[in-house]
């Protein structure tokens, strides 16, 4: 990065640090210091905006560069019919579809919450994208490369199955994986929790993007990324405009509230499930002791329970 950008970044850091400690009526002011980059409102501001589509294209190409597949030279946003999960806001932060002049159709998703049958879900939505290429009576030759990119804030594969943060799937001959049936199918998964610490100076471009997005990355690390990578610097400059706009701030704060509420509901459901499981285990133990001829009084003493609670169990 040239010296002017480096100076701008360092000067801006001082102002950002000062702003990050401001409080308004007891409410924390949104700044680039405390910004959640996986927030739906922010992710769309950065990656689903025509004015910043170069950032979207660069993110997409970072996956292709990493995997050694053909990169795109342009990106036009396409309409996307929302499925029911997206309409109900079930953890899908970003859902962008774009087409390039070479015919490549790319879908980028950022997901915070795990879906059941994620493998089948991904194939289903990939097939919908692939299928939209053909109108009535058109030839199969009109079908083309279709790519889905899933950036996940959770672990999809067990470490013993796949310990790495990035995986890419295609249709290959099981007798010889160098033999591909077609290059039309390309499915990427990134599991952000698997992104381990490493030297950012020699990091690949994809890893830099992921570190920029990851909640684990500190602001100091992001500043270093911006000084080494001009496109990350551009994204961080856009952040400064985002945190100044009241409309974006309102949308951001509402989404943060939704995320907190969802987290609270999930936590409650887990506790409820644990309580039900524990209750079933206790009931099973009580009935097993009864079959052995133990009285409710003895069972209460053995299980450290109130005898009235034991008597309620049938």
Beta strands, then each sheet from edge to edge (+ up, - down):
strand 1: 23-24
strand 2: 27-28
strand 3: 76-77
strand 4: 92-99
strand 5: 105-111
strand 6: 146-152
strand 7: 166-173
strand 8: 176-191
sheet 1: 1+ 2-
sheet 2: 3+ 4- 5+ 6+ 8+ 7-
end
